[in-house]
Amino acid sequence: MQDNIATFKALGDPTRQQILGLLAREELTIAEVASKFDMTRAGVKKHMILLERGNLISVTPRGRERLNRLNPEGFRAITDWLGFFDNFWDEKLNALANVIKDENK
């Protein structure tokens, strides 16, 4: 779980969620991302740094620019962690269903 803290922090902000949506469609520079928001490039860069720390985006230098892309592997740890709780609820709901069936007999 400790490894996921940066990822959850990155996901916890609506602006960063919107940035991830943009990067899911295409690779963009920080300037291109900033053009989609009513904030400074420096403000967008702070969001991008948190997304990179959360392993949700990867950054590749391209000349003087840095190309940002979605990192699908960064979401795997989160989905695996959440998957554990899916199993928990499946077991609990199945047990509840069995109790209801027994009561209706």
C-alpha positions as CSV (number, residue, x, y, z in Angstrom):
1,M,0.0,0.0,0.0
2,Q,2.9,2.4,0.8
3,D,3.9,2.3,-2.9
4,N,0.3,3.3,-3.9
5,I,0.2,6.5,-1.8
6,A,1.7,8.7,-4.5
7,T,-0.6,7.1,-7.1
8,F,-3.7,7.7,-5.0
9,K,-2.5,11.3,-4.3
10,A,-2.1,11.9,-8.0
11,L,-5.6,10.5,-8.7
12,G,-7.2,12.6,-6.0
13,D,-7.4,15.8,-7.9
14,P,-10.0,16.7,-10.6
15,T,-7.4,18.6,-12.7
16,R,-5.0,15.7,-12.7
17,Q,-7.9,13.4,-13.6
18,Q,-8.7,15.6,-16.6
19,I,-5.0,15.6,-17.6
20,L,-5.0,11.8,-17.5
21,G,-8.0,11.9,-19.8
22,L,-6.2,14.1,-22.3
23,L,-3.1,11.9,-22.2
24,A,-5.2,8.8,-22.7
25,R,-6.0,10.2,-26.1
26,E,-2.6,11.4,-27.2
27,E,0.9,12.3,-26.1
28,L,1.3,16.0,-25.2
29,T,3.9,18.4,-24.1
30,I,3.3,20.5,-20.9
31,A,2.6,23.5,-23.1
32,E,-0.1,21.6,-25.0
33,V,-1.7,20.4,-21.8
34,A,-1.5,23.9,-20.3
35,S,-3.4,25.3,-23.4
36,K,-6.4,23.1,-22.4
37,F,-6.6,24.7,-18.9
38,D,-7.1,28.1,-17.4
39,M,-3.8,28.0,-15.4
40,T,-0.2,28.8,-16.0
41,R,2.2,26.4,-17.5
42,A,4.0,26.2,-14.1
43,G,0.7,25.2,-12.4
44,V,0.2,22.4,-15.0
45,K,3.8,21.3,-14.5
46,K,3.2,20.8,-10.8
47,H,0.3,18.5,-11.6
48,M,2.4,16.7,-14.1
49,I,5.1,16.1,-11.6
50,L,2.7,14.5,-9.2
51,L,1.3,12.3,-12.0
52,E,4.8,11.2,-12.9
53,R,5.6,10.5,-9.2
54,G,2.5,8.4,-9.1
55,N,3.8,6.4,-12.1
56,L,0.6,7.4,-14.0
57,I,2.5,9.1,-16.8
58,S,5.9,8.7,-18.4
59,V,8.0,11.5,-19.8
60,T,10.3,11.3,-22.8
61,P,12.6,14.1,-23.9
62,R,12.0,15.2,-27.4
63,G,14.5,17.9,-28.3
64,R,13.9,20.8,-26.0
65,E,10.4,19.5,-25.0
66,R,9.2,16.7,-22.9
67,L,6.6,14.5,-24.3
68,N,4.1,13.2,-21.7
69,R,2.1,10.0,-22.2
70,L,-0.3,7.9,-20.1
71,N,1.4,5.0,-18.3
72,P,-1.1,2.2,-18.2
73,E,1.2,0.0,-16.0
74,G,0.9,2.6,-13.3
75,F,-2.8,1.8,-12.9
76,R,-2.1,-1.9,-12.5
77,A,-1.1,-1.7,-8.8
78,I,-4.2,0.3,-8.0
79,T,-6.5,-2.1,-9.8
80,D,-4.8,-5.1,-8.2
81,W,-5.2,-3.4,-4.8
82,L,-8.9,-2.7,-5.5
83,G,-9.4,-6.2,-6.8
84,F,-8.6,-7.6,-3.4
85,F,-11.7,-5.7,-2.1
86,D,-13.8,-7.0,-4.9
87,N,-13.1,-10.5,-3.7
88,F,-14.0,-9.4,-0.2
89,W,-17.3,-8.1,-1.3
90,D,-18.0,-11.0,-3.5
91,E,-17.6,-13.4,-0.6
92,K,-19.7,-11.2,1.7
93,L,-22.5,-10.8,-0.8
94,N,-22.5,-14.5,-1.6
95,A,-22.8,-15.3,2.1
96,L,-25.7,-12.8,2.4
97,A,-27.4,-14.3,-0.6
98,N,-27.2,-17.8,1.0
99,V,-28.7,-16.4,4.3
100,I,-31.6,-14.9,2.4
101,K,-32.2,-18.1,0.4
102,D,-32.2,-20.1,3.7
103,E,-34.7,-17.6,5.3
104,N,-37.1,-17.9,2.3
105,K,-37.3,-21.6,2.4
